[in-house]
Amino acid sequence: MAFIDVIGHDAAEGPLREIYDNLIKSRGKLANVHQIQSLNPESIVHHMELYMTIMFGKSPLKRAQREMIAVVVSATNRCAYCTRHHGDALRNFWKESGRVEGLIEDYHSLDLSETDLLLCEFAEHLTKAPHSIAETVHPERLRKAGLPDRAILDASLVIAYFNFVNRLVLGLGVELETEGGAGYQYD
């Protein structure tokens, strides 16, 4: 149960109803993470603009890599809501359920590419101890693995975004939808 008042789809009117209907049309369904922001409808719009830019916009990072980073951040923060949703999205790309579970449990146990392993390490470390990031440890290792600075920026944006959303979800008691992730548009 959410810790604050939430206006559901059925009770929404005016601009909030339009926002909800647009989300259903564009994303396939309405998520609880959007409804938790119902008391400030404009925040939903800006939240989705940021999400779509970071997760679906042009980037040297593949969509699967961005979802992988989202899962690592969310698992590190113990945010079951985002781990579930973005684990479902990652399964859409990886096509292997067990592999996603391995990522959630311990990404070191997976046979990841050097680049993906470094992205996971960066996501975990920036989430746990942002003050400890040093160029010689993370960005330089990512560069040596062949990632351009734009990819490092985009990885940082995904990490920062999911730390933000994890705190919104955990801090306001957002519950996982009963029907899970089925129905979302991942591409």
C-alpha positions in Angstrom: 0.0 0.0 0.0 1.4 3.4 -1.0 2.4 5.7 1.8 0.7 8.7 0.2 -2.6 9.3 -1.5 -2.7 8.1 -5.1 -5.3 9.0 -7.8 -5.9 5.9 -9.8 -6.9 5.7 -13.5 -10.6 5.4 -12.8 -10.7 8.5 -10.6 -8.4 10.6 -12.8 -9.8 13.7 -14.5 -8.6 16.4 -16.8 -4.8 16.6 -17.4 -4.0 13.6 -15.2 -6.5 11.4 -17.1 -4.9 12.5 -20.4 -1.4 11.7 -19.0 -2.5 8.3 -17.9 -4.3 7.5 -21.2 -1.1 8.6 -23.1 1.0 6.3 -21.0 -1.3 3.4 -21.7 -1.2 4.1 -25.4 2.6 4.7 -25.6 3.9 2.1 -23.0 1.2 -0.6 -23.2 -0.1 0.0 -19.6 0.0 2.3 -16.6 2.6 1.5 -14.0 2.3 2.1 -10.2 5.5 4.2 -10.4 3.6 6.7 -12.5 0.5 6.7 -10.4 2.5 7.4 -7.2 3.2 10.8 -8.8 -0.5 11.5 -9.4 -0.7 14.5 -7.0 1.9 16.3 -9.2 0.9 15.3 -12.8 3.5 17.4 -14.5 6.2 15.4 -12.7 4.9 12.3 -14.5 5.4 14.0 -17.9 8.9 15.1 -17.1 9.7 11.8 -15.5 8.7 9.9 -18.7 10.6 12.3 -20.9 13.8 11.7 -18.9 13.1 7.9 -18.8 12.5 7.7 -22.6 15.6 9.8 -23.4 17.9 7.7 -21.1 16.5 4.3 -21.8 15.2 4.5 -25.4 17.1 7.4 -26.9 20.1 7.2 -29.3 23.1 5.9 -27.4 26.3 3.9 -27.9 24.9 1.6 -25.2 22.6 -1.1 -26.4 19.1 -1.2 -24.9 20.0 -4.5 -23.3 23.0 -2.9 -21.6 20.8 -0.1 -20.2 18.3 -2.6 -18.9 21.2 -4.7 -17.4 22.5 -1.6 -15.6 19.0 -0.9 -14.3 18.7 -4.4 -12.9 22.1 -4.1 -11.2 21.3 -0.8 -9.6 17.9 -1.9 -8.5 19.1 -5.2 -7.1 21.9 -3.4 -5.3 19.3 -1.1 -3.7 17.0 -4.0 -3.0 14.2 -2.4 -5.0 12.0 -5.4 -5.9 9.7 -3.3 -8.0 12.4 -2.0 -10.4 14.3 -5.3 -10.3 11.2 -7.1 -11.5 10.2 -4.6 -14.2 13.6 -4.2 -15.7 14.5 -7.9 -15.2 11.4 -8.6 -17.4 12.6 -6.1 -19.9 16.1 -7.6 -19.9 14.6 -11.1 -20.4 13.0 -9.7 -23.5 16.5 -9.0 -24.9 18.5 -11.8 -23.4 15.8 -14.5 -23.9 17.2 -16.4 -20.9 15.4 -16.2 -17.6 18.1 -17.9 -15.6 20.7 -15.5 -16.8 18.7 -12.5 -15.5 18.3 -14.3 -12.1 22.1 -14.8 -12.1 22.6 -11.1 -12.8 20.3 -10.2 -9.8 22.0 -12.7 -7.5 25.7 -12.1 -8.5 26.6 -10.7 -11.9 30.2 -12.0 -11.4 28.8 -15.5 -11.8 27.7 -14.8 -15.4 29.8 -15.2 -18.5 29.5 -11.4 -19.4 31.6 -9.6 -21.9 34.4 -7.5 -20.4 32.4 -4.4 -21.2 29.2 -5.6 -19.6 31.1 -6.8 -16.5 32.7 -3.3 -16.2 29.3 -1.6 -16.7 27.9 -3.8 -13.9 30.8 -3.0 -11.6 30.4 0.7 -12.4 26.6 0.5 -11.6 27.2 -1.2 -8.3 30.0 1.0 -7.1 28.3 4.3 -8.2 25.2 3.1 -6.4 26.9 1.9 -3.2 29.7 4.5 -2.8 29.5 7.4 -5.3 32.2 9.2 -3.4 34.7 6.5 -4.2 34.5 6.7 -8.0 37.8 7.7 -9.5 38.5 8.2 -13.2 41.4 5.8 -13.1 39.2 3.0 -11.6 35.9 3.2 -13.6 35.8 5.6 -16.5 39.3 4.8 -17.6 38.7 1.0 -17.5 35.5 1.5 -19.5 37.4 3.6 -22.1 40.1 0.8 -22.3 37.3 -1.7 -23.0 36.3 0.5 -26.0 33.5 2.6 -24.7 33.5 6.2 -25.8 32.9 9.0 -23.3 29.3 9.3 -24.5 28.6 5.7 -23.4 30.2 6.4 -20.0 27.9 9.4 -19.7 24.9 7.4 -20.7 25.8 4.6 -18.2 26.1 7.3 -15.5 22.6 8.7 -16.5 21.0 5.2 -16.3 22.7 4.6 -12.9 21.6 8.0 -11.5 18.1 7.6 -12.9 17.5 4.2 -11.3 18.9 5.4 -8.0 16.3 8.2 -8.2 13.4 5.9 -9.1 14.4 3.2 -6.6 14.2 5.9 -3.9 10.9 7.1 -5.1 9.5 3.5 -5.1 11.0 2.5 -1.8 10.4 5.8 -0.1 6.7 6.0 -1.0 5.8 2.3 -0.8 5.1 1.7 -4.5 3.8 -1.9 -4.8 4.4 -4.2 -7.7 1.4 -4.5 -10.0 -0.4 -7.8 -9.6 -0.1 -8.7 -13.3 3.7 -8.1 -13.3 5.5 -6.8 -16.3 3.5 -8.4 -19.1 2.1 -6.0 -21.6 4.9 -3.3 -21.5 6.5 -2.3 -24.8 10.3 -2.8 -24.4 11.6 -1.8 -27.8 
